[in-house]
Amino acid sequence: MSDPQIVWLRRDLRLVDQAAFHCAANAGPVIAVYVLDDETPGSHAYGSASRWYLHHALEALAKDLGRHNSQLVLRKGRAVDVLCDLAEETGAGAVHAIRHYEPWWREAEQELAARLDLCLHDGNYLLPPGAVTTGSGTPYKIFTPFKNATFDAIDSFDILPEPSLTLPEQWPASDDLGDWKLLPERPDWAGGMRRFWKAGTAAALERFDDFVEVIGDYKEDRECPSIDGSSKMSPHLHFGEVSPRQFWQTIAQHRSHGARFFKAELVWRDYAQTLALQFPDYGKRSYRDGYDERLWRDPDTDEQAAADLEAWQEGRTGYPVVDAGMRQLWQTGWMHNRVRMIAASFLVKHLLIDWRHGEKWFWDTLVDADYASNATNWQWVSGTGVDSNMFVRIMAPLSQSEKFNAGDYIRQYVAELAEIDDPYVHDPEAHGCRPPAYPAKIIGHKEGRERALQAYRTMKG
């Protein structure tokens, strides 16, 4: 019998279109292992919402493996050490893994490759980050030419089927998933997430099938928070329960603007990862010089800034669409895409608080928190990124709320405003109908805008 082959799982929790499983199955008996690694230096340990989702994603993958009479081995610790010990314990001939591009995973892969036979495969993105380059062979920094080049580079994909798995003669010991305590207990704050999400490949494909039925209207509907027009594929893609190539292939024959727009969002994931590959500290450092030292108010030393940050986190800013988004985030682990931009802009520009405080909060509260996408999106909004919105372009949350018909969305998530009709619900304070239970604006729009512009002028000298 051939030596066992270890499949090291991270954000690739699927069997279909999973090259690591496919190649390992061709080489020998497969031992699939997930390592909960909170110890690798420099790594972003999962936040609370992501850990909740991870628990259910691992449960779903274990069931999928069970259909093949296989198992999912769970271990906890520093991934490189755990895998080396497991390889020695099982006599494994090689470790197979989908290549990851976060800086800590790249370092771990290099260390692991120096200690045993590591076979890395592509598969988490449409094309491997770094594969699409300019005419001079350098990586793209600006999204639009990157998107166009990616569209030109993609013809179609060959989707790998589920592998036929051979079982090892003996299974290594596994942790019990419940012992990892990924789920909240006291208090159990995950009730809204349980109602909102169902993890696993089957659930992802079922939701995507429903989405494809209305994909023609996606470009318009996704902008309106009160319409269920988003795909909600982000956590499934983040944890690799499906590959983006599967989605692309499914809608390959759809010629609508909505389908092309969804494809462009898949390309944005590739773009974000390309930036993280070029700039490994993109999640920690502003790309443009000067912002860090001279623009932001510091919640660590400024009491009012700290209070403003807390009000934003808790959805108590007095701006209904911002508060609805922040409360949706807390309840469901997800926020509507248009509202994410409005809420992020409000923090960075109206409140003049460093984007990294927002990135940190999103990392802990989003089920789809992704190092590259989170950093790229925040740096785009804050004006600090390689390709970003100008800082002086300041979103007006009140007019955005009316423009994109957020009334029903506000009434759903801001209980104090549930009985207020349009158009008053977008700005009840201005219309003289703000309920006493709902907070007043922590800063006026004009005041916040002028303060941000003055801070920018001062920074620029």
C-alpha positions as CSV (number, residue, x, y, z in Angstrom):
1,M,0.0,0.0,0.0
2,S,1.3,3.5,-0.8
3,D,2.3,5.9,2.0
4,P,-0.5,8.0,3.4
5,Q,-0.9,11.5,2.0
6,I,-1.8,14.4,4.4
7,V,-4.2,17.1,3.1
8,W,-3.6,20.2,5.1
9,L,-6.8,22.3,5.1
10,R,-7.1,26.0,5.9
11,R,-9.5,28.1,3.8
12,D,-10.3,25.4,1.3
13,L,-13.0,23.3,3.1
14,R,-14.4,21.4,0.1
15,L,-14.0,18.3,-2.0
16,V,-15.0,19.6,-5.5
17,D,-12.4,21.6,-7.4
18,Q,-9.9,21.0,-4.6
19,A,-6.5,20.2,-6.2
20,A,-4.8,19.2,-2.9
21,F,-7.4,16.4,-2.3
22,H,-7.3,15.4,-6.0
23,C,-3.5,15.0,-6.1
24,A,-3.3,13.4,-2.7
25,A,-5.9,10.8,-3.7
26,N,-3.9,9.9,-6.8
27,A,-0.8,9.3,-4.6
28,G,-2.2,7.2,-1.8
29,P,-4.5,6.9,1.2
30,V,-5.7,10.4,2.3
31,I,-5.7,11.9,5.8
32,A,-7.4,15.2,5.8
33,V,-6.4,17.5,8.7
34,Y,-7.4,20.9,9.9
35,V,-5.1,22.6,12.3
36,L,-6.5,25.4,14.5
37,D,-3.4,27.6,14.7
38,D,-3.5,30.5,17.1
39,E,0.2,30.3,17.7
40,T,2.1,31.0,14.4
41,P,3.9,34.3,14.9
42,G,2.4,37.3,13.1
43,S,-0.8,35.5,12.2
44,H,-4.3,36.9,12.4
45,A,-6.1,34.5,14.7
46,Y,-9.8,34.2,13.7
47,G,-12.2,36.7,15.2
48,S,-15.2,35.6,17.2
49,A,-17.7,35.5,14.3
50,S,-15.3,33.7,12.0
51,R,-14.7,31.1,14.7
52,W,-18.4,30.5,15.0
53,Y,-18.7,30.0,11.2
54,L,-15.6,27.8,11.2
55,H,-17.1,25.4,13.7
56,H,-20.1,24.8,11.3
57,A,-17.9,24.7,8.2
58,L,-15.8,21.9,9.7
59,E,-18.9,20.0,10.8
60,A,-20.2,20.2,7.2
61,L,-16.9,19.1,5.7
62,A,-16.7,16.1,8.1
63,K,-20.1,15.0,6.9
64,D,-19.0,15.3,3.3
65,L,-15.9,13.2,4.0
66,G,-18.2,10.7,5.8
67,R,-20.0,10.0,2.5
68,H,-16.6,8.6,1.4
69,N,-16.2,6.7,4.6
70,S,-13.4,9.1,5.4
71,Q,-12.7,11.4,8.4
72,L,-11.5,14.9,9.2
73,V,-8.7,14.9,11.7
74,L,-8.6,17.9,14.0
75,R,-5.4,19.1,15.7
76,K,-4.6,22.3,17.6
77,G,-1.2,24.2,17.8
78,R,1.5,25.7,15.6
79,A,0.6,24.3,12.2
80,V,4.2,23.5,11.1
81,D,5.0,21.6,14.2
82,V,1.6,19.8,14.3
83,L,2.0,18.7,10.6
84,C,5.6,17.5,11.1
85,D,4.5,15.4,14.1
86,L,1.5,14.0,12.3
87,A,3.6,13.1,9.2
88,E,6.1,11.2,11.5
89,E,3.2,9.6,13.4
90,T,1.4,8.3,10.2
91,G,4.4,7.7,8.0
92,A,3.0,10.1,5.5
93,G,4.8,10.4,2.2
94,A,3.8,14.1,1.6
95,V,1.6,16.9,2.7
96,H,-0.7,18.5,0.1
97,A,-2.2,21.9,0.5
98,I,-3.8,24.7,-1.4
99,R,-1.4,27.6,-1.6
100,H,-2.2,30.6,0.6
101,Y,-0.9,34.1,0.3
102,E,-1.3,35.7,3.7
103,P,2.2,36.6,4.9
104,W,2.1,34.3,7.9
105,W,1.0,31.3,5.8
106,R,3.6,32.0,3.2
107,E,6.3,31.8,5.9
108,A,4.8,28.7,7.4
109,E,4.7,27.0,3.9
110,Q,8.4,27.9,3.4
111,E,9.3,26.4,6.8
112,L,7.2,23.3,6.3
113,A,8.8,22.7,2.8
114,A,12.2,22.8,4.4
115,R,11.2,20.0,6.9
116,L,9.2,17.6,4.7
117,D,7.7,17.0,1.3
118,L,5.2,19.8,0.8
119,C,3.1,19.8,-2.4
120,L,1.4,23.1,-3.0
121,H,-1.5,23.6,-5.4
122,D,-3.5,26.5,-6.7
123,G,-7.3,26.8,-6.2
124,N,-8.6,29.5,-3.9
125,Y,-8.8,32.2,-6.7
126,L,-9.7,32.4,-10.3
127,L,-6.1,32.7,-11.3
128,P,-3.0,32.4,-9.1
129,P,-2.1,35.8,-7.6
130,G,0.8,37.1,-9.6
131,A,-0.2,35.3,-12.7
132,V,-1.8,38.4,-14.3
133,T,0.8,41.0,-15.0
134,T,1.3,44.2,-17.1
135,G,2.9,44.2,-20.5
136,S,6.2,44.8,-18.8
137,G,5.7,41.8,-16.5
138,T,5.1,43.7,-13.3
139,P,2.1,43.1,-11.0
140,Y,-0.9,45.4,-11.4
141,K,-1.7,47.9,-8.7
142,I,-4.8,49.5,-10.2
143,F,-8.0,47.4,-10.3
144,T,-9.6,48.3,-13.7
145,P,-6.7,47.2,-15.9
146,F,-6.2,44.2,-13.6
147,K,-9.9,43.3,-14.1
148,N,-9.7,43.7,-17.9
149,A,-6.5,41.6,-18.1
150,T,-8.1,38.9,-15.9
151,F,-11.2,38.8,-18.1
152,D,-9.0,38.4,-21.2
153,A,-6.9,35.7,-19.5
154,I,-9.9,33.5,-18.6
155,D,-11.5,31.3,-21.2
156,S,-13.1,28.5,-19.2
157,F,-12.2,26.2,-16.3
158,D,-12.0,22.5,-15.9
159,I,-13.6,21.8,-12.6
160,L,-12.2,18.9,-10.7
161,P,-14.8,16.4,-9.4
162,E,-14.9,15.0,-5.9
163,P,-11.9,12.6,-5.5
164,S,-12.1,8.9,-4.9
165,L,-10.5,8.5,-1.5
166,T,-8.5,5.6,-0.3
167,L,-8.5,5.2,3.5
168,P,-5.4,4.7,5.6
169,E,-4.9,1.5,7.5
170,Q,-5.1,3.4,10.8
171,W,-6.5,6.8,11.7
172,P,-4.5,9.2,13.9
173,A,-6.2,10.6,17.0
174,S,-8.3,13.7,16.5
175,D,-9.4,16.5,18.8
176,D,-13.1,16.8,19.5
177,L,-14.5,19.9,17.7
178,G,-16.6,20.9,20.7
179,D,-13.5,21.0,22.9
180,W,-12.2,23.9,20.8
181,K,-15.0,26.1,22.1
182,L,-15.4,28.0,18.9
183,L,-19.1,28.6,19.7
184,P,-20.2,31.3,22.2
185,E,-21.8,30.0,25.4
186,R,-22.3,32.7,28.1
187,P,-23.7,34.8,26.6
188,D,-24.7,33.0,23.4
189,W,-24.7,36.0,21.0
190,A,-25.0,33.9,17.8
191,G,-28.8,33.5,17.5
192,G,-29.0,36.0,14.6
193,M,-26.1,34.2,12.8
194,R,-27.8,30.8,13.1
195,R,-30.9,32.2,11.5
196,F,-28.8,33.9,8.7
197,W,-26.2,31.3,7.7
198,K,-26.0,27.7,6.9
199,A,-22.4,26.5,6.4
200,G,-21.0,23.9,4.0
201,T,-20.7,23.2,0.3
202,A,-24.3,22.0,-0.2
203,A,-25.7,25.1,1.5
204,A,-23.5,27.4,-0.6
205,L,-24.5,25.8,-3.9
206,E,-28.2,25.8,-2.9
207,R,-28.0,29.5,-2.1
208,F,-26.0,30.2,-5.3
209,D,-28.7,28.4,-7.4
210,D,-31.3,30.7,-6.0
211,F,-29.1,33.7,-6.7
212,V,-28.5,32.7,-10.3
213,E,-32.2,32.9,-10.9
214,V,-32.1,36.7,-10.3
215,I,-28.6,37.5,-11.3
216,G,-29.7,39.6,-14.2
217,D,-30.8,42.3,-11.7
218,Y,-27.8,41.9,-9.5
219,K,-26.0,45.1,-10.5
220,E,-29.0,47.3,-9.4
221,D,-30.5,45.2,-6.6
222,R,-27.2,44.8,-4.7
223,E,-27.1,48.6,-4.1
224,C,-30.4,48.6,-2.2
225,P,-30.1,47.4,1.4
226,S,-33.9,46.9,1.6
227,I,-33.8,44.3,-1.2
228,D,-32.4,40.8,-0.7
229,G,-30.2,41.4,-3.8
230,S,-26.7,40.4,-2.6
231,S,-25.3,37.0,-3.4
232,K,-24.1,36.4,0.2
233,M,-21.4,34.1,-1.1
234,S,-18.5,35.9,0.7
235,P,-18.2,33.5,3.8
236,H,-18.6,30.4,1.5
237,L,-15.8,31.8,-0.7
238,H,-13.6,32.8,2.2
239,F,-13.7,29.4,3.9
240,G,-13.3,27.7,0.5
241,E,-16.6,25.7,0.7
242,V,-16.8,26.4,-3.0
243,S,-14.2,27.7,-5.4
244,P,-14.7,30.9,-7.3
245,R,-14.0,28.9,-10.5
246,Q,-17.2,26.9,-9.9
247,F,-19.3,30.1,-9.7
248,W,-17.6,31.6,-12.8
249,Q,-18.2,28.4,-14.8
250,T,-21.9,28.2,-13.6
251,I,-22.7,31.7,-15.0
252,A,-20.3,31.5,-18.0
253,Q,-23.2,31.6,-20.4
254,H,-25.1,34.5,-18.7
255,R,-24.7,37.6,-20.7
256,S,-26.5,40.1,-18.4
257,H,-24.8,43.1,-16.8
258,G,-25.6,41.5,-13.5
259,A,-23.6,38.4,-14.3
260,R,-20.6,40.4,-15.6
261,F,-20.7,42.5,-12.4
262,F,-20.7,39.5,-10.2
263,K,-17.7,38.2,-12.2
264,A,-16.0,41.5,-11.6
265,E,-16.5,41.0,-7.8
266,L,-14.8,37.6,-8.1
267,V,-11.9,39.4,-9.8
268,W,-11.8,41.9,-7.0
269,R,-11.0,39.0,-4.6
270,D,-8.1,38.1,-6.9
271,Y,-7.0,41.7,-7.0
272,A,-7.0,42.1,-3.2
273,Q,-4.9,39.0,-2.8
274,T,-2.5,40.3,-5.5
275,L,-2.0,43.5,-3.4
276,A,-1.4,41.4,-0.3
277,L,1.2,39.4,-2.2
278,Q,3.0,42.7,-3.3
279,F,2.6,44.4,0.1
280,P,2.5,41.8,2.9
281,D,1.8,44.4,5.6
282,Y,-1.2,45.9,3.7
283,G,-3.4,45.0,6.5
284,K,-1.4,47.0,9.0
285,R,0.2,49.9,7.2
286,S,-1.3,52.7,5.2
287,Y,0.2,52.7,1.7
288,R,0.2,56.5,1.3
289,D,2.7,58.3,3.6
290,G,1.6,61.1,6.0
291,Y,-1.8,59.8,7.0
292,D,-0.7,57.8,10.0
293,E,1.1,60.7,11.7
294,R,-1.1,63.7,11.0
295,L,-4.7,62.9,10.1
296,W,-6.4,60.6,12.6
297,R,-7.8,61.2,16.0
298,D,-6.4,58.5,18.4
299,P,-9.0,56.6,20.5
300,D,-6.2,55.4,22.7
301,T,-5.4,58.9,23.9
302,D,-8.5,60.9,23.0
303,E,-11.5,60.2,25.2
304,Q,-14.0,61.7,22.8
305,A,-12.5,59.7,19.9
306,A,-12.8,56.6,22.0
307,A,-16.5,57.4,22.8
308,D,-17.2,58.0,19.1
309,L,-15.5,54.7,18.1
310,E,-17.7,52.9,20.6
311,A,-20.8,54.6,19.4
312,W,-20.0,53.5,15.8
313,Q,-19.3,49.9,16.9
314,E,-22.6,49.7,18.7
315,G,-24.7,51.4,16.1
316,R,-25.4,54.6,18.2
317,T,-24.2,57.3,15.8
318,G,-27.6,59.0,15.2
319,Y,-27.2,58.2,11.5
320,P,-29.9,55.5,10.8
321,V,-28.3,53.8,7.9
322,V,-24.9,53.6,9.6
323,D,-26.5,52.3,12.8
324,A,-28.6,49.8,10.9
325,G,-25.4,48.4,9.2
326,M,-23.5,48.2,12.5
327,R,-26.4,46.4,14.2
328,Q,-26.8,44.0,11.3
329,L,-23.1,43.2,11.5
330,W,-23.4,42.4,15.2
331,Q,-26.5,40.3,14.8
332,T,-25.7,38.4,11.6
333,G,-21.9,38.6,11.2
334,W,-22.4,40.3,7.8
335,M,-23.2,43.7,6.5
336,H,-24.8,44.8,3.2
337,N,-22.1,45.9,0.7
338,R,-23.3,49.4,0.1
339,V,-23.8,50.0,3.8
340,R,-20.3,48.7,4.5
341,M,-18.9,51.6,2.4
342,I,-21.2,54.2,4.1
343,A,-20.3,52.9,7.6
344,A,-16.6,52.7,6.8
345,S,-16.5,56.2,5.3
346,F,-18.4,57.6,8.3
347,L,-15.8,56.2,10.7
348,V,-12.7,57.4,8.7
349,K,-14.0,60.8,7.5
350,H,-16.8,62.0,9.7
351,L,-15.2,60.7,12.9
352,L,-11.5,60.9,11.7
353,I,-10.7,57.6,13.2
354,D,-7.9,55.5,11.7
355,W,-9.1,52.8,9.3
356,R,-7.3,50.1,11.2
357,H,-9.7,50.4,14.1
358,G,-12.5,49.7,11.7
359,E,-10.5,46.8,10.1
360,K,-10.0,45.3,13.6
361,W,-13.7,45.5,14.4
362,F,-14.7,44.0,11.1
363,W,-12.1,41.2,11.6
364,D,-13.8,40.2,14.9
365,T,-17.4,40.6,13.8
366,L,-17.5,39.5,10.2
367,V,-18.0,35.8,9.3
368,D,-16.3,36.6,6.0
369,A,-13.3,38.5,7.5
370,D,-10.5,38.1,5.0
371,Y,-7.0,39.6,5.5
372,A,-6.5,40.8,1.9
373,S,-10.1,41.9,1.1
374,N,-10.6,43.6,4.5
375,A,-7.4,45.6,4.2
376,T,-8.0,46.5,0.5
377,N,-11.6,47.6,1.1
378,W,-10.7,49.8,4.1
379,Q,-7.7,51.3,2.4
380,W,-9.9,52.1,-0.6
381,V,-12.5,53.9,1.5
382,S,-9.9,55.8,3.6
383,G,-7.9,57.0,0.6
384,T,-4.7,55.4,1.8
385,G,-4.6,52.5,-0.6
386,V,-2.7,51.8,-3.8
387,D,-5.9,52.2,-5.7
388,S,-8.4,54.1,-3.6
389,N,-11.2,56.7,-3.4
390,M,-9.8,60.2,-2.7
391,F,-10.0,61.1,1.0
392,V,-11.8,64.4,0.0
393,R,-14.6,62.5,-1.6
394,I,-16.8,62.2,1.5
395,M,-19.9,60.1,1.4
396,A,-23.1,61.8,2.7
397,P,-24.8,59.0,4.7
398,L,-28.2,60.7,4.9
399,S,-28.5,61.2,1.1
400,Q,-27.0,57.8,0.4
401,S,-29.7,56.3,2.6
402,E,-32.5,58.0,0.6
403,K,-30.8,57.4,-2.8
404,F,-30.6,53.6,-2.2
405,N,-34.0,53.2,-0.5
406,A,-32.7,52.0,2.9
407,G,-35.9,52.7,4.8
408,D,-37.1,49.1,5.3
409,Y,-33.5,48.1,6.1
410,I,-33.3,50.7,8.8
411,R,-36.7,49.7,10.3
412,Q,-35.6,46.1,10.3
413,Y,-32.4,46.7,12.3
414,V,-33.0,49.9,14.3
415,A,-35.9,49.0,16.6
416,E,-36.3,52.6,17.8
417,L,-37.2,53.7,14.3
418,A,-39.4,50.7,13.3
419,E,-42.6,52.9,13.2
420,I,-41.2,55.8,11.3
421,D,-42.1,56.0,7.6
422,D,-40.1,57.3,4.6
423,P,-38.7,59.8,4.1
424,Y,-38.4,60.7,7.8
425,V,-36.7,57.5,8.8
426,H,-33.5,58.4,6.9
427,D,-33.0,61.5,9.2
428,P,-35.6,61.6,12.0
429,E,-33.6,64.3,13.8
430,A,-33.9,66.8,11.0
431,H,-37.6,66.1,10.6
432,G,-38.3,66.6,14.3
433,C,-39.5,63.0,14.9
434,R,-36.4,61.4,16.6
435,P,-37.7,59.1,19.3
436,P,-36.1,59.8,22.7
437,A,-34.7,56.2,22.7
438,Y,-32.7,56.9,19.6
439,P,-29.5,58.9,20.0
440,A,-28.9,62.3,18.5
441,K,-26.2,62.6,15.8
442,I,-22.7,62.5,17.4
443,I,-21.6,65.0,14.8
444,G,-23.5,66.9,12.1
445,H,-22.8,66.0,8.5
446,K,-21.6,69.5,7.5
447,E,-19.5,69.8,10.6
448,G,-17.9,66.3,10.1
449,R,-17.2,67.0,6.5
450,E,-15.6,70.4,7.1
451,R,-13.5,68.9,10.0
452,A,-12.3,66.1,7.7
453,L,-11.4,68.5,4.9
454,Q,-9.5,70.8,7.3
455,A,-7.6,67.8,8.8
456,Y,-6.7,66.8,5.3
457,R,-5.5,70.3,4.3
458,T,-3.4,70.4,7.5
459,M,-1.9,67.0,6.8
460,K,-1.0,68.1,3.2
461,G,0.6,71.3,4.6
